[in-house]
Amino acid sequence: MALPPGLTFEAIIEDISRAGAPAEALARITIENPGQPPIDFAIEYDPADLQPQAIYALRATIRRSDMLLFTTDTITPVLNSNAPGPVEVRLVPVGRPTGADVPLVGAHGLALPATFTGVLPCADCEGIRHHLDLWPDQAYHMRREWLGRAEGPLRRDEVGRWYADPARGAIVLHGASEMPLFWKVKGPDSLRQMDMAGNPIASDLPYELTSDGTLSPTDIEGTFLLGMMTYLADAAMFQECLTGRAYPIAGEGDYLALERAYLDTRAGPGAPLLVHVEGGLVQRPAMEGPDRTHLVVDRFIKTVPGETCAGDAPTASLTNTYWRIDSLMGQPVTAMDNRREPHLVLVDADGPRFRATVGCNQLIGGYERDGDRLGFGAAASTMMACPPPLDGIERQLGEALSLTRRMLLEGNRLDLLGDDGAALARLEAVYLR
């Protein structure tokens, strides 16, 4: 497992002989950015500090700032007979605290939910400040501010839905008013802007947005919004069409005009009605519990009787799709903390190729398809050491690919089948347009 930069490795020799008392440190070593395991280290100590009856053990940790990520979970005795010698310790991932909102790394490579920020280059201003909120359900909010414009301040907010583009290694933002915006995924917490055609921008200028791994949602203001309104038991709700998210409607601004139009046009009590408004999605006090995002109507535009938000359900193609691996050889597969979501991608540009991972090494190779016949060639692999249970799951992935002879593609489900027609792997298309 290759460790990302920004981590700190620490190994400590401790006296653990006093029952009920805290361990006393004898010596330690700290290594910044330790790189790829195994981590070689040596701890210097003064032999004169050794106590004849003491019991010494080695403890090791890996942290990001104050967050403990890996630790030893067994006692490793050292300095037996007061003599130095080599020792090997194994660190295990620290479990997520109960209830913690820990971002998960999707097949697309981003740790979400998260907020990405940065100031990007601008041809006729000082820069464009970006605040981009991304959620795993493919909703996004974005605020852009053009800084230092001669014409005066300019700000644009938008909501929309993002989808993944595996061929580009990118996500694509699709809002209501603009062309799609392409962002190259550079790492779990980094995006780089692409041009309007989805090509890389060849420049040394800073086109990156970065995240600290947390979500700090921005309010959305002054935006045209389309959605389904309902009104029942004196409670008005608005389901935004692009994201499918529902919000209570605040009784302020131009709300009364919206309410009157709804009551005059609805098909019946509580019936949904498509409405078009200009307004925002902002935090307001809830009737109970924490503050909640509400729709605030600045201007009622119109109702659209007889229409709904419903569009065509996304359908997957075999290629250029993230196929999430749900099971291998009959055993369920789930994503692990701080690991990329298990997935398979088939691409046909520059020849049929595939790449796959269960969250450790990446397997890369070719494939052949003829109708429903599908076969995978020998795979090259990165050579990281995978901790259990990933090591075993990765072997199952390699075995399933090598035994695949046919496929069954139905909607957004894909089964890889062996000679006897049994399912070797079951996959589902995710992050679709």
Secondary structure, DSSP 8 states (H G I E B T S, - for coil): ----SS-EEEEEEEE--STTS--EEEEEEEEES--SSS--------GGG--TT--EEEEEEEEETTEEEEEE-S-EE--GGG--------EEE----TT----EE-TTS-EESEEEEEEE--SSSSEEEEEEEE-TTSEEEEEEEEET-TT--EEEEEEEEEEEETTTTEEEEEESSS--EEEEEEETTEEEEB-TTS-B---SS--EEE--S------EEEEEEEEEEEEETTEEEEEETTT--EEEB-SSTTHHHHHHHHHHH-SSTT--EEEEEEEEEEEE--SSSS-EEEEEEEEEEEEETT--S--------SSS-EEEEEEETTEE----TTSB--EEEEE-TTS-EEEEESSSS-EEEEEEEETTEEEE---EE------TTHHHHHHHHHHHHHH--EEEEETTEEEEE-TTS-EEEEEEEES--
